[in-house]
Amino acid sequence: MIGEIPNVEVGQLYESRRLAHEAGVHRPLQAGICGTKKTGAESIVVSGGYKDDDDYGKVIIYTGHGGQDGSRNQVSDQTLDDPGNAALVTSHLEGLPVRVIRGAHSGSSYAPTSGYRYDGLYRVTSYGSKPGIDGFLIWQFRLEAYDDTPPPEAVQQELREPSEPRPGPVPEQPSPGTEVPERVTTSVQRIVRSTAVTRQVKSWYDGACQICATTVQLPGGNYSEGAHVQALGSPHNGPDITGNVLCLCPTCHVMFDGGAIVLLDDLTIVRHGEPAGRLRTHPKHVINFACVAKHRDRWRQ
């Protein structure tokens, strides 16, 4: 499961990895990364297992998996072929949240004093390789806490000084495809976009842009963006369904969102007022022409 686990709150403590496994917060009993290249990373454990790690609280520099001996020394290069490392790459490329669990260790002032603690959702904002302290190539991933994820120091303080009960768990993510995207109230109201919808559309095209056919190839995978034809936010209120999503490269996405590119009803691409070919479509991707018309009407002037 990607994202929050029902009935598990930030700050929840577990005496052992076994208990964290049984709660579904981090399923592996040994591996520090849970996930695959296809699904993305569900969760990671930050417990001082790699000497190149850095924990800054709401920012974590996390060293990927592989290349260690039994004494936790790096003895060979890491690669992005490792399932855990590939999972974190997918989380970055797809913008998927990752659960962070901190384990007790002396290398971080943010770690719990014992056992393991669930510290909320983080996103993988970047990744890259470099020679590690032991001289071998390592892959590192920068994770940043979501704005509504409490900082670990606040969680630690609350655990030391219990106060009012926490609010209930974050609602489960909506099912793939919703005519009216769910709204969740935090400090402001935001739209919950169905990542399953955009990922489905992007998978049909393997990351190739439907407008210009560009494939942005990065180490570990292809990067593309899911663009809603009829925007989700007010006053547009488009549906979060596959028929209202295009797989685009970043440049075409910006041009499409800004009205420099529109589509005709026969899916002719009009760029700056001039025809520029036809939208590429997959047999399973049925475009919602009502949404196409709404987008075109928005930029008709």
C-alpha positions in Angstrom: 0.0 0.0 0.0 1.3 3.4 -1.0 0.7 6.2 1.4 -1.0 6.2 4.8 -2.0 3.0 6.6 -5.5 3.2 8.1 -5.5 3.7 11.9 -1.8 4.3 12.0 -0.9 7.8 13.3 2.4 9.7 13.0 4.4 9.0 16.1 3.2 5.4 16.5 6.0 3.4 18.3 6.9 -0.2 17.7 9.1 -2.2 19.9 10.4 -4.4 17.0 10.5 -4.7 13.2 8.1 -7.6 13.6 5.5 -5.4 15.1 6.0 -2.8 12.4 5.6 -5.6 9.9 2.3 -6.8 11.5 0.9 -3.3 11.4 1.7 -3.0 7.7 3.8 0.1 8.2 7.0 -1.6 6.9 6.5 -5.1 5.6 10.1 -6.5 5.3 11.6 -7.9 8.4 15.2 -7.0 7.3 15.3 -4.9 4.2 15.4 -1.1 4.7 13.3 -0.4 1.5 9.9 -1.9 0.8 8.8 -1.8 -2.8 9.5 -2.6 -6.5 10.4 -0.7 -9.6 6.8 -1.2 -10.9 5.0 -0.1 -7.7 7.4 2.4 -6.2 8.7 2.4 -2.6 6.0 1.9 0.1 8.3 2.6 3.0 11.9 2.9 4.2 13.6 2.5 7.6 16.1 5.1 8.7 18.2 3.3 11.3 21.9 4.1 10.7 22.5 1.2 8.4 24.7 3.2 6.0 27.4 5.5 7.2 26.7 7.9 4.3 23.2 8.7 5.5 22.3 12.1 6.9 19.2 12.9 8.9 18.1 16.5 9.1 14.6 15.9 10.4 12.2 17.0 7.6 15.0 16.3 5.1 16.7 12.9 4.9 19.7 12.0 2.7 19.1 8.2 2.3 21.7 5.8 1.0 20.3 3.1 -1.3 20.6 -0.6 -0.8 23.4 -3.0 -1.8 27.2 -3.4 -1.7 27.7 -4.0 2.0 29.4 -6.9 3.9 28.3 -8.3 7.2 30.1 -5.5 9.1 28.1 -2.8 7.2 31.2 -1.7 5.2 30.7 -0.8 1.6 32.6 -3.4 -0.5 31.1 -2.9 -3.9 29.2 -0.4 -6.0 25.5 0.1 -5.7 23.3 0.0 -8.8 19.8 1.1 -9.7 19.1 -2.5 -10.7 18.6 -3.3 -7.1 14.8 -3.6 -6.5 14.8 -1.2 -3.5 16.8 1.5 -5.3 14.6 1.1 -8.4 11.5 1.5 -6.2 12.8 4.8 -4.9 13.5 6.0 -8.4 9.9 5.2 -9.4 8.7 7.1 -6.3 10.6 10.1 -7.5 9.5 9.9 -11.2 5.8 9.3 -10.3 5.7 11.7 -7.3 4.6 8.9 -4.9 4.7 9.3 -1.1 7.0 7.1 1.0 6.4 6.1 4.6 9.4 6.9 6.8 10.1 4.8 9.9 13.0 5.8 12.1 14.8 3.2 14.2 16.8 3.8 17.3 20.5 4.6 16.7 23.1 7.0 17.9 23.7 8.7 14.5 20.6 10.9 14.6 19.1 13.2 17.1 15.7 12.6 15.5 15.7 8.8 16.1 13.6 7.3 18.9 15.4 6.2 22.0 14.3 2.6 21.4 12.5 0.5 18.9 10.9 2.1 15.8 8.7 5.1 15.2 6.4 5.9 12.2 7.2 9.5 11.2 4.8 10.1 8.3 5.0 10.6 4.6 8.0 12.0 2.6 8.6 12.5 -1.1 11.7 11.6 -3.0 12.7 15.0 -4.5 16.0 14.0 -6.2 18.6 11.3 -6.4 22.1 10.8 -7.7 25.3 8.8 -7.3 28.7 9.6 -5.8 31.7 7.8 -4.2 30.8 6.9 -0.6 33.0 7.1 2.5 34.3 3.6 1.7 35.3 4.6 -1.8 32.6 2.7 -3.7 29.8 4.1 -5.8 26.5 4.7 -3.8 23.1 6.0 -4.8 21.6 8.6 -2.5 18.0 9.8 -2.4 16.8 13.1 -0.9 13.5 12.8 0.9 11.5 15.8 2.1 8.5 15.6 4.5 5.1 16.7 3.2 4.0 20.1 4.5 1.4 18.4 6.7 3.8 15.8 8.1 4.8 16.9 11.7 8.5 17.4 12.2 10.2 14.6 14.1 11.2 16.9 16.9 7.6 17.8 17.5 6.6 14.1 17.5 9.4 13.4 20.1 8.2 16.3 22.3 4.6 15.1 22.1 5.6 11.6 23.1 7.5 13.0 26.1 4.6 15.3 27.0 1.3 13.7 26.0 -1.5 16.2 25.4 -4.8 16.1 23.6 -5.5 13.0 21.5 -4.4 13.1 17.9 -7.0 13.6 15.2 -8.2 10.5 13.4 -6.3 8.8 10.6 -6.0 10.3 7.2 -8.8 9.0 4.9 -7.9 6.3 2.5 -7.0 7.5 -1.1 -10.0 7.5 -3.5 -10.5 4.6 -5.8 -8.9 4.9 -9.3 -11.0 7.4 -11.2 -13.4 9.8 -9.6 -15.9 12.0 -11.3 -15.7 14.4 -8.4 -12.2 14.3 -6.8 -12.4 14.1 -3.0 -11.4 17.1 -1.0 -9.5 16.7 2.2 -9.4 19.6 4.7 -6.0 20.4 6.3 -5.0 24.1 6.9 -6.4 24.7 3.4 -8.6 22.7 1.1 -6.7 20.7 -1.5 -7.8 18.3 -4.2 -6.7 14.6 -3.8 -5.6 13.5 -7.2 -5.8 9.8 -8.0 -2.2 8.7 -8.7 -3.6 5.4 -10.0 -5.2 7.3 -12.9 -2.2 9.2 -14.0 0.1 6.2 -13.6 -2.3 4.1 -15.7 -2.2 6.6 -18.6 1.6 7.0 -18.4 2.1 3.3 -18.5 0.2 3.0 -21.7 2.7 5.3 -23.4 5.8 4.2 -21.5 6.5 7.8 -20.7 6.4 9.0 -24.4 4.7 12.4 -24.9 1.4 12.1 -26.7 2.0 15.5 -28.4 5.7 15.5 -29.4 6.6 11.8 -28.9 9.6 12.9 -26.7 10.7 10.3 -24.1 12.7 11.9 -21.2 15.1 9.1 -20.2 16.7 9.3 -16.8 18.9 6.8 -14.9 16.5 4.2 -13.7 13.5 5.1 -15.9 11.5 7.4 -18.1 10.0 10.7 -16.8 6.7 12.0 -17.9 3.8 14.0 -16.4 0.1 13.4 -16.2 -1.8 16.5 -17.5 -5.5 16.9 -16.8 -7.3 18.2 -19.9 -10.1 19.9 -18.0 -8.4 21.2 -14.8 -9.4 19.7 -11.5 -9.4 22.8 -9.4 -12.2 25.3 -9.1 -13.8 26.8 -11.2 -13.0 24.1 -13.8 -13.8 21.0 -11.7 -12.7 18.4 -14.2 -13.1 14.6 -13.4 -10.1 12.6 -12.3 -10.5 9.8 -14.9 -8.2 8.4 -17.5 -10.2 10.1 -20.3 -9.3 13.5 -18.8 -5.5 12.8 -18.5 -2.7 13.0 -21.1 0.8 11.7 -20.9 3.0 14.7 -21.7 6.7 15.8 -21.5 7.3 18.7 -19.1 7.5 21.3 -22.0 4.3 20.2 -23.6 2.6 20.0 -20.2 3.4 23.6 -19.5 2.3 24.7 -23.0 -1.0 22.7 -22.7 -1.8 24.0 -19.3 -1.1 27.6 -20.4 -3.2 27.4 -23.6 -0.3 27.5 -26.1 -1.5 24.0 -27.2 -5.2 23.0 -27.6 -6.9 20.0 -29.2 -9.7 19.9 -31.8 -12.5 17.4 -31.6 -10.6 15.1 -34.1 -7.6 15.4 -31.8 -5.7 17.6 -34.1 -3.0 19.5 -32.1 -3.1 23.2 -32.5 0.1 24.9 -31.4 0.1 28.7 -31.2 -2.9 28.7 -33.5 -1.4 26.4 -36.2 -2.1 22.7 -36.8 0.8 20.6 -35.6 -0.1 17.0 -36.2 -2.5 14.7 -34.3 -2.5 13.5 -30.7 -1.0 10.0 -30.3 -3.5 7.7 -28.6 -3.3 4.1 -27.2 -6.2 1.7 -28.0 -7.1 1.5 -24.3 -7.0 5.3 -23.8 -10.5 6.7 -24.6 -10.2 10.5 -24.6 -13.1 12.4 -23.0 -14.1 14.9 -25.7 -16.3 16.9 -23.4 -13.1 17.6 -21.4 -11.2 18.5 -24.6 -13.9 21.0 -25.5 -13.8 22.5 -22.0 -10.0 23.0 -22.2 -10.3 24.5 -25.7 -13.2 26.9 -24.6 -11.0 28.0 -21.7 -8.4 29.3 -24.1 -10.5 30.2 -27.1 -9.6 33.9 -27.0 
